[in-house]
Amino acid sequence: MLKKGNKLYSILTGSCPKCHGESMYVDKNPYNLGKVFSMHERCSQCDTKYKIEPSFFYGAMYVSYGLGIAFAVAAFVISRLFLGLGLMTSFFTIIGTLVFFMPVIMRLSRNIWINFFIKYERSSSEN
């Protein structure tokens, strides 16, 4: 089970990597495409600054590439091996999967990237 204090909790929920107290994003729904990148400047609970330096999240592009490959491989395996679809149909399934999950991949990559640099710190009220 995902609990606060676990990196996976912060990554999957998009919560503050330091306190896990609130969402880093203005809108929690990644499919609100106008606000997919809109983040709070700081956490209202622990005052952690999310954009550690200018262009901090450019590094998330590398994580996004890896996630995209993982989603593409999963789509291929499911469509080709499990469903027995043809090669071209599997190719279009990969494209459809990447387009459909792109907002989720972008958010996950940012969440993973920031969790590389900020460690969870239990607050004194949690003890």
Beta strands, then each sheet from edge to edge (+ up, - down):
end
